[in-house]
Amino acid sequence: MSEKHLFLVSYILDNQPQSTELESDKDSITPEEAQRYVEALHTSAQPSDITDVQVTRIVHPHEPGTTPGHYQQP
């Protein structure tokens, strides 16, 4: 049985920061793969409306109530 890996995909949609989690059998995900995943989530959006796609592997799943992605500013 293969191990699942969790990734945080952060992106900008219509000038608004967004993020989603993506589970994969692969141990890494390219920004291009993440872009296709995000486009599939937002079928009503044009692909050009989705920008700044970033992928971060989540080593320890976040605790409920915490905010992932672009919202974490220093």
HUHUUR-V843570 format. One record per pair of residues at least 12 apart in sequence whose C-alpha atoms are under 10 Angstrom apart, sorted by the first residue. I is the first residue (numbers start at 1). GAP is how many residues later the second one is. D is the distance in Angstrom with one decimal. If there is no record, write none. Layout:
BEGIN
I,GAP,D  I,GAP,D
END
This chain:
BEGIN
1,24,10.0  2,22,9.9  2,23,6.6  2,24,9.2  3,21,8.6  3,22,6.2  3,23,8.5  3,24,8.8  4,19,6.4  4,20,5.6  4,21,4.8  4,22,7.4  4,23,8.1  5,17,8.3  5,18,5.6  5,19,5.3  5,20,6.1  5,21,6.8  5,22,6.1  5,23,8.1  5,24,9.7  5,52,7.6  5,53,7.7  5,54,8.2  6,15,6.8  6,16,5.8  6,17,4.6  6,18,6.5  6,19,8.9  6,20,9.4  6,21,8.7  6,22,9.3  6,23,9.8  6,50,8.7  6,51,6.1  6,52,5.4  6,53,7.4  6,54,8.8  6,55,7.8  7,13,8.4  7,14,5.6  7,15,5.1  7,16,6.3  7,17,7.9  7,20,9.3  7,21,8.4  7,22,7.9  7,27,9.4  7,47,9.9  7,48,6.5  7,49,5.5  7,50,4.3  7,51,5.2  7,52,8.5  7,54,9.3  8,12,6.0  8,13,4.7  8,14,6.4  8,15,9.0  8,26,9.4  8,46,8.0  8,47,5.7  8,48,5.1  8,49,6.2  8,50,6.4  8,53,9.8  8,60,7.7  8,61,7.0  9,12,6.0  9,13,6.9  9,20,9.5  9,22,8.5  9,25,6.6  9,26,8.7  9,28,9.2  9,29,8.2  9,43,10.0  9,44,6.8  9,45,5.7  9,46,4.7  9,47,6.5  9,48,8.7  9,49,10.0  9,59,9.4  9,60,7.5  9,61,9.7  10,21,9.9  10,24,9.1  10,25,9.8  10,28,9.3  10,41,9.4  10,42,7.6  10,43,5.7  10,44,5.2  10,45,6.5  10,46,8.2  10,58,8.5  10,59,5.4  10,60,6.4  10,61,9.5  11,23,9.4  11,24,8.6  11,27,8.4  11,39,6.8  11,40,5.9  11,41,5.1  11,42,4.3  11,43,6.3  11,44,8.9  11,58,8.4  11,59,7.7  12,37,7.8  12,38,5.6  12,39,5.1  12,40,5.8  12,41,7.1  12,42,9.6  12,58,8.8  13,25,9.6  13,29,9.1  13,32,8.3  13,33,9.6  13,34,9.4  13,35,9.0  13,36,5.6  13,37,4.7  13,38,6.6  13,39,8.9  13,40,9.6  14,31,8.6  14,32,9.6  14,34,9.3  14,35,5.5  14,36,7.0  14,37,8.6  15,34,8.1  15,35,8.6  15,36,8.5  16,34,9.6  16,35,10.0  16,54,9.7  17,33,9.9  17,34,9.6  17,35,9.3  17,52,8.3  17,53,6.1  17,54,7.5  18,20,10.0  18,32,9.7  18,35,9.6  18,50,9.3  18,51,7.4  18,52,7.1  18,53,8.6  19,19,9.1  19,34,9.2  19,35,9.3  19,36,9.7  19,48,9.5  19,49,7.1  19,50,5.8  19,51,7.4  19,52,9.1  20,14,10.0  20,17,9.8  20,18,8.3  20,21,9.5  20,35,10.0  20,48,8.5  20,49,8.3  21,34,9.5  21,35,9.6  21,36,9.6  21,37,8.9  21,40,10.0  21,47,9.3  21,48,9.8  22,12,8.3  22,15,8.3  22,16,9.6  22,33,9.4  22,35,9.4  22,36,9.7  23,34,9.8  23,35,9.8  27,30,8.5  28,27,8.9  28,28,9.0  28,29,7.5  29,25,9.9  29,26,7.0  29,27,8.7  29,28,8.4  30,23,9.7  30,24,8.7  30,25,7.2  30,26,9.9  31,21,9.1  31,22,6.0  31,23,6.0  31,24,6.1  31,25,9.7  32,21,8.2  32,22,9.4  32,23,9.7  33,20,9.8  33,22,9.5  34,19,7.1  34,20,7.8  34,21,7.1  35,12,8.5  35,15,7.8  35,16,8.4  35,17,9.2  35,18,6.3  35,19,8.7  35,20,9.6  38,12,7.9  38,15,8.7  54,15,9.0  54,16,9.5  55,14,9.5  56,13,8.8
END
